[in-house]
Amino acid sequence: MFSLRSFVIQCLWFACLVTSAAAQQLTREVTFELTYQNRDLVWLGDPASPTALVYPRPGALPIATDVQVTTRSERHESPVRQYHRDARIVLDNGVRQVRAFTSQREQLIGAIDDQGHFVPNAFYKNNRDLLPDWPDDVSALRYDANENALYREVAVTGPVITESLDFLPLQLTHATGNTVTGKFSINHQSSLEVNGKSPATVALVLQNENNAIALAHANLPGTFQRADVRLGSFDNQAGTYFTENNYRASANSQGGAAPSVTFTFPGEFTSSVKSDGEALAVDAPVALAVSPKNAPTEIKIDGNFDDWRNIVGVDDPRGDLVPYLEYVPDVDLLEFKVAHDEQHIYLYARVAGQVGRTHPDGGRGYFYAYMDVDQNSGTGFLPTRDDECYFGVDIGDDCEVQFEFVNNRFRKTFYGFCGLGGDQHVLNQVVTLGKSQYGRLDANGVERAHYKSEYIYRNGVPEITEDLKLGTSDTIHLAVSPDGSEVEIASKFSGFLKDANGRPIVGLGQTIDLATGMECDSKAYPGKSKWAADNTVPIRGYRLSP
């Protein structure tokens, strides 16, 4: 996996690796990102002016570094598989149900039989206007178990172009076919460290036992135009974003917090990297790993994300959406990771935009870490809702770690419990896993017996909370990256509830499934009015090893 961090200056030129074949052409681009404090930059002109220029002072060091690889695939074979990504397939009581995203929210449209054929239900047959991309003749649909999706083969007259983003840690192979492992780092040298005259340099390095292998490198361009940068970095002390005025020379920095700027610029792969079909291959002497594993990593919730760079997670496509939701980059998830120690579970997410960015007058945004603590989709609830919010996730969501932003400012961290009972069971701190609903009230306004409860945990005592309510859990803490694209969260195990036998529903020794979701209103984007949301695929079988 690679990392795309935008900080506040973006300039997109790049060097590529290209693989050609009769049916496919792959193009790979490597991009570096360096984040500097604004006080270490020289502005030529007003930062608000599109004609202004900016560059780092000689000897300036970045406060954050990142890198990503973009792979574009151009295929010419025909027919090709056209997958229906506007649906999810959920195993419910031994039956693979197909739930499609429609303009009337998520709807059950049929099931997959034992032969991998799609069997439509009455909704599919009677609501063809809500399913315009689905065929009338379903005999062409087939089930791909690896993708957990339905597809049909279609003839194409032109190339099929797809894009994927890879973040650290990268998946590398060797000519032998083995996986290459090691510790990735991004090494920077300022202009003064080089020779005082040459530009600053940056390199992606893999430490493979006793071998230090440079995989990619670049020179920092001399200047960047204002049009190629983004201003508005995140202030973790104040819990909000810096405004454009903070970048002007007349601005007075309060406390130790200072606005930052991120330079995004292309690099090039070294001769040690080859494009081997759909994989990146290391063409250098390396020690090979038979069964690579994550190394123990100490996570600090401090806004510095270097400690996440070598943790493996899951990626999510950029730009995915459903018909009844808006697209907003601030909740377009690209990456999700998890880690833990003896006292905490740690969560990481990356978005295409900026975490928590909402309209300053009534804007709202939310993060959810869905946890299937018993790996049973029959308990908790499948995260699809009876309102205008998020994608579905095919796990049984028993409990959640969450946070809320309101008016472009951090509001609170809190938990969700999605089992039997309701608020009183949470307050008594004795809960039972089971099937529940999201909303406290049903369609007729009657209170349900089993619904999701949201609570904060302070001084060892839970308190029921709700949207927009003040008060944050003292057992959950978060930090956002300087550019706003990444967030890290730590929750103490003590913040999770216990069952009737006194056992915590999340704790060391368990194996759990997790996914993450984000949602926000679209008030900050002119012309948009509906909610926006996204979620990742689950990380399955995560072991909370002591």
N, C-alpha and C positions, 0 to 999 in steps of 0.2 A: 504494500500500500504506500502511496505517496501523499503529499500534503499540499493543499492549495490554500495558502493564507494570503488574504489581501489585506494590505495595511493601509496605505493611502496613496501609493503611487504605482500606477500600472503602465507598463510599456511592453507590448507584445511583439517581439521578434524572436525567432527561435531557430534551432538546428535540429535536424531530423535523422532518424534511422528509417530506412524504407526497405520493405521486403516485397518483392514482386513474385507473383505466381500466375498461372493461367486463369485461375478463378478468383484470386484475391490479391489485393494490394494493401499493405499495412504501412501507415506513417506514424512515427513516434516523435513526440516533441518533449523536451525536458525544460521546465521553467523553474527558476529560483525566485524566492521572495525574501527580502531583507527588511526588517522593521527597525527604524531609527526613531529616537526621541526627536521631537521637533526642535528642541534647543540645540541639537547637533547638526542642524541643516542650515543652509544659506538660501534664502529666498531672494530672487531677483524679480521684484515686483510684488504686488499685493497677492497673497495666497488665494483671494477670491477671484482674481482676474484669470481668464482662460489663457492669457498670453504670458503669465508668470513662468519663471523657470526655477528649479530647485535642485540642489545637489548636497551631498554630505560634506561636512568640513573634513579637511585632511586629518587622518588618524581616527575619525569617528568609528565607533564600534556598534554593530546592531544589537538591539535588545531582544530580537527574536529572528529566527531563520526558518525557512521552510522550502519545500521542493515538491513538484508533482510531475508526473509523466502523463501526457495525453496521447492516447492511441486512437487513430482513425482507421477504420476498416472499410475498404471498398470491394464489394463482391460483385461478380458478374455472372455467376451461375444462375440458371433458371430451370425449374421453379425454385422458389425459396420458401422457407417456413415463415409464416406470418403469425406471430404469437398474439393472443388476446391478453394484453397486460391490463385491460380495463376490467379485470375481474380477479378474484382470489379463490383458491380452491382449499376448502377446510375439511379435515377429517372429523366427522361428527357421528359418534356411535357406530363407527366402522364404515360409514358412507362418506365418499368424497363429494361434498356439496360444492356447487359452483355459484358464487355470489358476485353479481356484476355491479359495477358502478354506473348508475344511470342518473339522468337529470332529476329523478325522484329518489335520489340517494341509493344506498346499496339494496339490491333485491336478489332473492334466491331465484335462480333461473333454471336449475336442473341439477343433475348429478352425473358422476362418472361410474359406468358399470365395470364389472370385473374384466372385460375385454378392452378397457381403455376408450370406450365410446361414450360420447356425450348424450345423455337422455334428457331432453328439455321437459320442463313442467308447463302448467297452464299459463303461468305468467309470461314465459318466453313466447308461447304461441299467440297469446292474445294482446301483447304489448309490443308489436314489432316497431312502432314509432319510437319507443324508448331504447331500442337496441339496433340502431341503424347500421352499425359496423359488424353485426352478427348475421350469418347467412340464414336464409329461409330453409335451405336444405342442410341439415346438421350432419348428414352422413359424411361430409368432407372434414369434419372436426376430429382431431385426434389428441390424445393426452400424452404429454411428455413428462414422465415421472421425475427426471432430473431437474427440469425447469419448474415442475409443479404448475403447469399451465397448459391450456388448450391451444392448438395451432391448426392451421390449414396451409396447404401448399398452393402458392399462387405464382403465375407466370409474371415476369417483370421484363420490361423493355430496356431499362437503363440500370446503372449500378445501384446497389443498396449500400448506403453509407451509414455507419454507426460510429459512435464515439464512446470511449470509456476513460475514466480518470483513475490513476493509480497513485496512492499515497504511501508514505513510509509506514512499515517496512516493505520494501519491494520484494516481490517473489522472483527469485533468480534461479536459473538452472545452469548446469555445466554441460559441456559437450558429451559427457558420459550419460546425461539424462538425469543425474542426481540433483537434488535440491542443494543450493548453496546458501549457507546461513552465516550470520555474523551480526555485528552491531553497526548500525548506520549512524553517521554523524555528518553534519554540515560545517565545514571548516572555512573560516573567513580570515582574510588578511587585509588590513586597511592599506591605504596608499602609502602611509609612512612605514608600515611593516614591510612593504615590498621594496621600495627604494626611494620613496618620496616623490617620484615623478610618474611612475606607472599607475594605472587605475587599480582600485581595490579588486580583489579576486575572491571567488567563492568556489568550493568544490564539495561534491558529494563523495564520501569515502566509506568503504565497507571494511571494517576491521574483522578479518577472518583468521582467527587464532593469531599466528605471528605475521600474517600478511595484511598490509594496509593497501587496499586497492582503490584507486581513484576511478569512480564510475562516470562522473560528469563534472564539468567545470565551466566557469564563465568569468568575464571581466565586467565589473559594474560600469554601466555607461556614465559618461561625464556629467550629463544633466538630464533632467526629466521635465517635460512640459506639464503645466497644471492640468491640461486636458487629459493627461495620462495618469492622474493620481486621484485617490479618494480621500477626502478629509472626513473626520468624525469618528475618531478612535474611541475605545471604551475606557472609562475611568472606574476601576473596580472599587476605589474608595467611596466614590459618590453613587455608584450603581447606575450610571447613565453615560451617555455619549458626549464627548466634547463637541462644542459647536465650532463653526468656522471662525468665529471671533477669537477663539483660543489660539489660533495659529498666527495671529498678527503680532508684530514685534512689540506692540503696546500692551499686550495681554499680560496680566499678572498671574503667575501660577500659584494656586493655593496648595499649601502643604507639599508633599513629595510627588503628587500626581502630575503628569505632564502629557500633553497630546503627543501622538506618534504618527509616523508616516511609513507606509510599506512600499518599497520599490519592487515591482514585478518585471522580470526581464528573462529572456531566453538564454539557455546554455547549450552546450553540446556534449554528447557522449564521448568518452575517451575510447581509445583503441581496445580497451579491456572489455568493452561491452559490444555484443553482437545481437542483432535481431534474428531470433531463431523461430520463424513462424509466428505463433501467437505468444511466444515467451521471450523474455530477455535472458540472454546467456552471457556468462562471464567467461571471457577468453583469457584466462590468466591462471597461474598456479594457485589452487585453493585446497583447503581441507573440506571434505564433503561430510554432510550430516546424513545419517541413516534415517532418523526420526526427529526432525527439528521440533523444539519446544520453546515456549516463551521463557525467557529468563526472568527471575524475580526482579521486580522494579519498584522502587520507592516513589510513590506519587505524593506531590505536594500541591495543595490547592493554592496556587500563587500567581496564576496567569502566565507562567512560563511553561510551555508545552513540550519542551525537549524530552521530559520524562515519559511522554506518550509515544515518541517516534518509533520505538522498537517493540511496541505492543501490537499484536495482530488483532484486527477487528473485521467488520463487514463493511462493504461499500454499498452505496445506493445511487441509482442513476440521477444525473442532473436533468431537471426539467420535467420530471414525471408529475402528473396531476390527474384528477378525475373530473367528469363533466360538471358536477354540481359545485365545484370549488374553484376559487381563483388560483392563479399561479403567483406566488410571492417568494422571491429568492431567500428571504429571511427565515423561512421554515422549510426550504428545499434541502433536506438532509443529504449529505454526501458520504458520511462515514460515522460509524458507531463502534466504541470499544468499551471493554470492562476490565477491571482489575480489583484486587482486594488485598487486605492485610488482616491481622488478627482482630482488628476492631472496626474496620470500615469496608464498605463496598464503594468502588470508584467508578464513575461513569464519564464517558467522553463522547462528544458529538461535534460534527462539523457541518456547517450549512454553506450554501452558495452565496448568501448575503451576509447579514449581520444579526447575531443572536439578540432577541428581545427588542429589536428596533420597531417601535410602534408610533402611532400618531401622538403628539404631545397633548392632545385634547381628547381623552377617552379611548385611546388605542389600547388593545390588550393582546398579549401573547403568552403561550404556555408550552412547557416541556413536560413530557411524560416518559418515564422509564417503566415499561410494562414488564412485570416479573411473573412468570409461571413457576411458582415455587415447588409444585408437585409434579410438573411435566404432564399435566392432565388437562386437556382442553375442555373437559366436562365440568371443571370447577372455575370459579371466577366468571368472567364474561369475555366474549370475543370482542375486542375493541373496535366495534362499529357502532355508531350512535344514532339515536332517534332525533338528531338535530343536524344542522348544516356543517358538522365538523368531521373529522379526519378519516383517513384510509382505514381499511381493516387490517388486522394482524392475526395470523392464524395460530395464536397460542391462547390458552386460557389465562386471562389476566387476573391474578389473585391479589396483587398489591402493586403500588406505584410509588416512585419517588418523583416529585414534581417541583416546578417553580413557575412563578407568574411575574410578568412585566406589565405595568400599567402606565400609560402616559409617557412612554419611552424611558421608563425608570424601573429598576428592580423593585418588586413589591414583597415577595415572600417565597420561602421554600415550604413544602408541605408533603404529606403522604396521602395515598388513597388505599382503602381496603375494599376489596370486591368479593367478599364472601357472604356467608349466611348472616342474617340479622341486619342490623343497621347501626345507627349512631350510638345507641346505648351499649351495644356489645363492644364498640371501640372504646368508649369511655370506661368500661369495666376492665378493659385490657385482657379480655378472654374471648377469642374469636374462633370461628369454625369455617374451614374452607368448604365451598360449595358453589352452586350455580346462582348467579345474581344478575341484576340488571344495572344499567348505568344510572338511570334517573331515579330519584326518590319517589316520584309520582308517575303513575301510568297515564295513558292517553286520556282517561276520564278524570284525572286529578285525584285519584285515590292513591294513598300511600302504599307502596309495595312492601311485602314482608322482607325481601332480600334486595338490597340495593347498595351501590357504592357509597362509602362514607369517606370524606376528606377531613384530615386532622393535622394539626401541628403538635409537636412534642417539645415541651419546655419544662426543664427541671424535673424530668421523669414523669410528667403528667400530660396525658393527651387532652386536646381541646378541639372540638369540632370547628371546622372552618368552612369557608365557601368563597366563590369568586369575589374579588375586590375587597375582601376583608383584610384588615391589617393584622400583623402578628406573624412571625416566621419561626420555623423550627430551629432550636439550638443544636439539633443533631444532624442538620444538613447544611453544608456550605458549598459555595460555587465561586468560580472565577471565570472571566471571559478573556480571550486573547486580546492583545492591543488593537487588532484590526476588527475584532468583533465576530470573526468567522468560526471560532472554536469556543467551546465551553467545557469545563471540567467540574464534576460534582462529587462530593464525598458525603456518604450517609453512614452514621454509626449504626452498627447492628442493634444497639439498644433502642433505636428509634422505631424499630418494627415491633408489631404486637406479638403476643403469645397466645397459644391455643389453650384448651381446657386442661391440658397436662403440664402447662408451664413451659412448653418448648417454644422458642421463637420461630415464627414462620419464615424468617430469613436468618441464617446463621452459618457458622463454620460447619463443614462436613456435608452440607447439602449439595445437590446437583440441580441447577435451575436453568430455565430458558429465559432469555431476555430479548426485548426489542425496544426501540425508542421511537417516539413520535413528537412532532411539534406542530403547533397551529397558532394562527393569529387572525385578527380581522385585517382588512385590507385598506383601512382608512388612510394610511400613509401613502397610498398609491392612487393618484387622481384617476377617476374613471372606473375604479373598482369598488364593489360594494359587498361582495360575498366573503365568507371566510376562506382561508387558505390553510392547507395542511399537507403533511407528508409523514411517512414512517419508513423504517428500515425493515429488512428481513430479520428474523430472529438470529441471535447467537444461541445455538442449542447445546445443551449438555455442558454448561459452564460449571466447573467443580470449585466450590468454595473450600479449597483444601486448607487444613490448619497449617 
